[in-house]
């Protein structure tokens, strides 16, 4: 009994030094606390960078951290989350694959573990409170503006229309709907005036589910987009020359450009192709005049913000996320709507990148030296 009492007192004393208020330990309650980092995939390169940044920021705060990647397989990600729970995680940062994650998030809530939805909303769940992402509607608007500029749509007329074909991201990813709706909020008026003609399916918004499915790219797979582009070039777009392709991210943009390059019609002039993520290979493509634009989302800042959120939740304090706005404060609460609850969604600001400012992400320290060297981004 005495031994047990001693152990309890000792444990309380140790906990007391670790968890004492500010001043006792600069890393506060974070010391040694375990944080799990569950990223969705590696075929879109940004997630490797995200996972590494999250781990770095977590460790800088004194957390223990582990990053795992799910290969676009929700069952695998749920197993990874279960492992984090078994290891006693106090917070889990999740960039989910699809809504199948809700079951694992419910288990986390049962164990009183904080879940932060990272970049992608966790749909159909009422079991978490925080979501950190970018203004995803604006990401789409920037893509629409890129096309508006690239095709000089403001001066286009129905007498001499421009031709576009549309791609969307994965229908399993809530972001894909915001990206698309943001882009179409810019482009629809030109379609309505006849200055822009859509070749292939035309969902006016993502709510046109049947047509959205036809332009969507399951799990953001480049091969799926490439094949669809090849089919368009030999089918719906056979008798026109496309002026633009709305591509939702860089991985898909480069696959679409590859398909266009194999078609003699586009040998001397590629369509204006949009993107997102400022991947190093796309920065090189923009620099070389192939891909027209991308959207730079500084995911280093996103990762830092996610760790600040996790830290505040673990410490029971109010989060203060520099540079982020609450979605509800700018009328975008729908970004935080899981279908079962509206969570607090913090939004960071995306930046448009054209050939003239391709260097912005380099200047922001976004690329590793290896990426800079491999893609000649000097
Ligand atoms: C992210 C994009 C990314 C896409 C594919 C989206 O949820 O916001 O940055 O390109 O997933 O991984």
Boltz pocket constraint, residues with backbone or C-beta under 6 A from the ligand:
constraints:
  - pocket:
      binder: B
      contacts: [[A, 44], [A, 46], [A, 119], [A, 120], [A, 169], [A, 173], [A, 175], [A, 176], [A, 220], [A, 248], [A, 249], [A, 250], [A, 276], [A, 277]]
      max_distance: 6.0
